[in-house]
Amino acid sequence: MATIAISDELVHQAKLVAARAGYSTPELLIEEAIRQKLVQLQTEESRRLTQRIRDKMQEKGISEEAILADFERFRQSLLKETPE
């Protein structure tokens, strides 16, 4: 397991909050807080990327419906090629 340096003040606060919140150790509280922050950052990044894709599609005049229709045509062509 890796070790991360945390200021004494944060460790003190984590101990107080962990005890009040029912965590058995401050380490568990800190791990959960890091996990939640990572999920938040990943979600924000996904939203930014999705918006960039949406913007580029709009610039090129491509609609979501057109992409879905194209995908469906492709899927149907694969089904026709599959031997039974």
Secondary structure by P-SEA (a helix, b strand, c coil): cbbbbbcaaaaaaaaaaaaaaccccaaaaaaaaaaaaaaaaaaaaaaaaaaaaaaaaaaacccaaaaaaaaaaaaaaaaaaccc
